[in-house]
Amino acid sequence: MRRISAVIVFLAFVFTGVSLADEIKGKVSSINTSQKTLQISGVIIQAADAWIESELGYPLTINKLVLGDYVEVEGNFIGLSEFKARKIDRKRSDCSSIKGRMAAIDSAKREINISGIRIKVLDDAWLEGPNHVRIPLELFAPGYSVTCKGKWTETSELTAFKVTVD
């Protein structure tokens, strides 16, 4: 009975940890191989402890990444525009995105803030709540975990065409 309880607690911990991960996708705008950091539109990615993979799943070092590479980064925000990576996947180009907890929202300006990164929400953006239901921006609130898909338009600014509550 103890083993079953221990397994259940362990699985709950693992699945809870996975669901709390943040994510950022975009093109590498700078690389510092000596400090093992890179940037995506002004967001500093600490990659010292990250597992890095190529498009085919082969392991890479940070030295093999180049400016303009499209990457998907899993990890957690640790400060304003600062992200600690657990895994970095170099991919073929896709739309850019960011996943994290909303720190602030201004419905009138149609702006969301995730860890110091401004998300400008287009007027015709698809806004999705739980169960894939379309909802107005006014129903979003700080603390919600959201995924924003769009295009990096300035340093630390993404213009989103889709925002989904996770």
C-alpha positions, 0 to 999 in steps of 0.5 A: 500500500505504501508503494502505491501511495508513493507512486501516486504522489510521485506521478502527481509531482511529475505531472504538476511540474510539467504543467507549470513549465513556461515556453517561448518560441522565436528566432535567436537574436543574439548568442553569448557562448561564454556565458551560455545565454541567448536572446529571443527578441530581448528575452535572455535565455539562460542555457547553461543547464539546458538540453539542446537538440537539432531538428532531427533530435540529435544533441547540440551544444550552444556553439552550434546555434546561430543567429536567426535559428528558430528555437522552441525553449521550455523552462521557467521565467525567473525574472523580467524578460529572463528565462531559465531553459530546461530544453531547447529545440532547434526547429524549422521556422514556425509562428513565434509564441510565448507561454507563461503567467500573465503579470498584468493586463490592460483590456483598453490598450489590448496589452498583456504582460508576461514577465516584463514582455509586452503582448499586443493583442490584435483587434481580430485576435482569436481569444480562447478560454477553457474548453476551446470557447472563444471569450472576450479579452475582458475575461482574462485576468492576471495569474492566468497561464496563457499561450500567445501566438504571433510575431515578435514586433519589437524587443520584448514585444510580441503581437498576438493573433491568438491567445489561449488560456492554458 
